Amino acid sequence: MKKRIALAIFGLLVVIGTLGGVKTLQIKDLIAAGEGMVPPPTSITAVDVEKDEWETTLGAIGTLEASQGVVITADLPGRVSRLYFDGGEEVTSGALLVEQETSTEDTQLSAAASDLELAQSNLDRVTRLWNSKVVSRSEFDAARSEASAAQAQVDNINASLSKKQITAPFDGRLGLRLVDIGQDLSSGIAIVSLQAFDPMRVNFSLPQGALAQIRQGVEVRVTTNAVPDKVFAGNITAIDTEIDSATRTVRVQATLDVSDDTDTTMPELLPGMFARVQVVLTEVKPVLTVPLTSVSFATYGDSVFVLEANEDDQLIARQQFVQLGERRGDFVDVIKGVNEGESVAKDGVFKLRNGAPVNINEGGSEPSLIPQPDNA
């Protein structure tokens, strides 16, 4: 019985050993096949690291304002008798906008004109008598004073009548009408906003350290989300003469050229709009640039894949960690890690690993410093 059990165990061990040997040989064959297998090259596009010069800019947030802007108000109290505008239209300097009721002033003017006529007649008569040495000097002075007072009264009433003819002080576009016919106006009550949009101005603040870099005439570029695809050019026209002690910044004003605004129904820029401002300095900065698509961004470090030949003259991708600087458009400045003229992978870097063989294809994306969105 023991002999049979031993034979069975021996037979089982022989079977297990045979199977183990077969599997070992199969695994060795697979390992050898894997070592001899070369993955196919990865197709990518390439670009050379280029040396460039980028203009130096200062960024700021600004607020737009019109070159001239005012809220037209009533100088004197009175009731609105006529309106000559509806709101939103263009007007020229001196255009009549509002007439106030003037019946009281008209009556006063008639009485004052009559008093002036009487005073002037009296002055003429006294003057003739004075020349004939018939009246005294005091009587002549009194008559002349009465005539002057009567004339002043007429002038005063005419001035009041003129102020009740409310006109536009300069060329511009009217805003919303804030009064109606028959409405009683008090002094200072707003009637309508008048704004002159050409040229427009933008006010912004810069750190006090920027004072050494800016001056009148320096170019600025302004963008706003109201017109997202357009850049408005201008120049610095005024720099404040004091620093804000709370923020240590200086207020700067630039004038923008908006004369090519062809939309006559509504200007592209309005006072009070938020704007992004770039002050273009005269200095330029030398940079080494690669497209953003060439960079593999990671938490442990950013890298590019430099393309170079190995010992077998096969093109491979070598992962190179880099230090990045400023980004502009589709490009980024590489501060450290690559040299001018080196070839790096442009598109398809997510498919690469260190030492992977590659094939370079033509075409691919076309990076730009000023990329334009595709609206198609």
C-alpha positions, 0 to 999 in steps of 0.5 A: 500500500505504501509502495503504491502511494509513493509511486503515485506521488512520484508520478505526480511530481514528474508531471508537475516538473514536466509542466513547469519545465514547459512553461519555463521554456515558453516564458523564456521564448516570450521574453526573448521575443519581447526583447527583440521586438522594436515598437514602431516609430511614433508619427509627430511634427517637429519645430526648431527652437527659435530666437526671437525678440519680444516687446516689453509691456506693462499690463493694467486695468482701466476705465474708459471715458469720453473726451468730453462728457457732461450731464446737461441741467437746468440753470434756472427753475421753470416748466418745460414748454418744448423739447427738441430731442428724443434721446440717442441722436447726434447734436452739434454745438449750440443745438437747442434742446429744451425751452422753458416757459418764459411768460413771467420773464416776457412780462418783466421784459416789457416793463423793463423795456418801458422803464429803459425807454423812459430813463433814456428819454429823461437822460437825453433831456437832462443831458441837453440841459446839462450842456446848457448849464441849466441843471446841476451835476447831481441831476445829470448823474442821477439821470444817467444812473437811472438809465444804466439801472434800467439797461441792467434790468433789461440785460438781466431779464434777457440773460434769464430768457437765454438760460431758459433756452437750453442748448448743447455745449459741444458736438456729441451724442445724447443719452436717454431723455430724463424730462418731459413736456410740462415737467417743472425743473429745479436748478441742477435737475438732470435733463440728458447726458451728452458725450463726445466719443472721438477721441476716447480716453482710458484712465488706469494706474501703474505701480510707482516703479513704472514711472521711469519707463513711461512718458507722454507719447508711449504707445498703448493697446486697449481691449475690452470684452464688449469688442473682443476681437478688436485692439484699440491703439492710442498714446499716453497723453497725461501722467498724474503729478502725485502718487496715491499714498494708499496704493503707491500707484500713479494715475495715467491717461491715454487717448485712443483713436476710434475714428475708424468706428464705422457704426453710426448707430452706436459707438463701439466704446462707451464711457465707464467701460472696463478695459485691459491696457497694455503699455508698450515700452521701447525695450525688447527682450531676447527669448527662445521660443517653442509652441505651447503644444511642444510642452508636456506640463506636469506637477513634477516639472515641465518638459519638451521632447528633443529630437536627436539621432541614437547610435543606430542613426535612428531618430528618437525623442529625448525628454528634457525638463525645461524652465518656462517664462512668459507666454504670448499667444501660442508660444512660450519663452524657454528660460533654461533647458534647450538651445537655439536650433534644437529640434523638438516635437511640436504635436503629439507629445502626449504619445511620446516617452523618453527614448521612443523612436519617431517619424517626422510628418509635415504639417500640423498646427500653425502657432501664432503670437496673435492667435485668432479664434476660428468662427467657422 
